[in-house]
Amino acid sequence: MKDLDRYVADKNRWASLFGNRTFSLATHSERQRVADCIDCELAPENLYCDGEISHCEAEANHKRLSRIARELIQLDPLVEISEL
């Protein structure tokens, strides 16, 4: 779960920086909120930063996000991530 924990901690750093609600893995609805973020980041236009990064960089991002998604699904099999 280290990749998932790192992902949530990073999201929380950004959220607190901008005064937004932080993320948690405590409940199913909060885990689904994290899953929705992962799903959004896995969308091709976001994964490739609208064509601003190379295919290799996008593949590395995809592998990292897929690993995080699998950890989240292990924690809560009911979360939905459509981009996997």
N, C-alpha and C positions, 0 to 999 in steps of 0.2 A: 504493500500500500504506500510505499515511499513516494512513488511518482504522483499518485493521487493527492497525498498530503501536501507535497510540494506545489502541485497545481493550485490547490485550494488556498494555501498560504500566499502564493503569488497573486491570485485573484483578490484576496483580502487586503494585501498591501495596496493594490490599485484602488480598490473600493474605498478604503479609509483615506487615501490621498485625495479622492474627489468627494468625500463625504457621503458615499453611497452605502447601501445595506451590504453587510459582509455575508460571506458564504459559510455554510456549515454542512456537516455530514450526519447530523444528529437524527433527523427524521426523513421519512420517505420524500416528503414534498421538498425539503431542502436538498436532498440528493438529486431529485429530478431537476431542480433549478441548476445544479452543477452540470447535470447531463445535458440540459438545454444549451448551456454555454459551450460544452464540448461539441455538441451537434452543430452549433453555429460556426465554430472554428473549423470544423471538418468540411463545411460547404466549399466547393471548388474555388469560388471567387475569393473567399477568405483564406483558404489554404494556400493559394498562390499569390496572395496580397495583390489581387487584381493585375497579375502578370508582372509584378515588380521583383519577384525573386525567381531563382533558377528552379528547374525541375528537381534537382538534387536537394535543394533546401526545402521544397514543398514535400518531397518524399520523406525527409527527416522529420518534418512537422507532423506528417500523417502518421508515421510510425510512433512518434511520441504520444500523440493524441489518442491513437488506437490503444496503446498500452495503458494509458490513463483510463480510457473508457472501459477496458476489460477489468481493471481493478475496481472501478465503480460498479460494474455489473456483478462482480463477485461479491461485493458488499451488499448490493441490493439488486437481485435479479429482475425486479419489477420496473426498474427505470427504463425509459425508452430513448434510444439514440438511433435515429433513422439513417444517418449518414455512414453507419458502419457497414 
